[in-house]
């Protein structure tokens, strides 16, 4: 697990390719990141499935309830098959764009 902090956003990258172990580590260390926007970078794992992503849903809901963004970066997926409750994008650039848009929406009171 590699953690990179830039401004009000923290990017957490899975370096081992085991989604379940990665999710467990992120959940255990969630208190460390709860006051920042989170990008979960799973782009290095080509074998990721929609089912794997659904496991992040409780963490995403908890984070959004705290008025922070939670975005997952994953490639080679059918993005239409993923729940609307999860923000999943194909690149880090798009993840940062989503966070910027959500920050603006929160500032405007949406």
Secondary structure, DSSP 8 states (H G I E B T S, - for coil): -EEEEETTEEEEE-SSS-HHHHHHHHHHTHHHHTTSEEEEE-TT-TT--HHHHHTTHHHHHHHHHTT--EEEE--SS-GGGS-TTSEEESSHHHHHHHHHHHHHHHHHT-
